[in-house]
Amino acid sequence: MHKRLRLALTLMTLVGAAPLLSACHTTAGFGQDMSQGGHALTNSANANAPSNPSP
């Protein structure tokens, strides 16, 4: 019984780790996309900011 539990936990760990390991190549692309989104948001905020901010 102990051997089956150990096997089941090992298989669940491997199945759970597979998506994480396959995403390693896309993490850099995701970071670039997030950075570009941040730049776009900053540019939009700067373009729509009032020209004379009140104190």
Steps between C-alpha positions, in 0.01 A plus 500: 500500500782739587664424166183591307464829684859587426454415132180705481667803660798470266275484194292795619817703557631422151167580336477825696856603415466438125310823420742703710802356326353549155424866576867589556540610139192721510590681822736740324236581239242557772736741677551694179124520441443627853774760456348624174159522667651708780664735251173541312317580823765757597488664158121517512506654848756758390302587187178550696648685797388858551752755374474714817472273804333663796698513827 
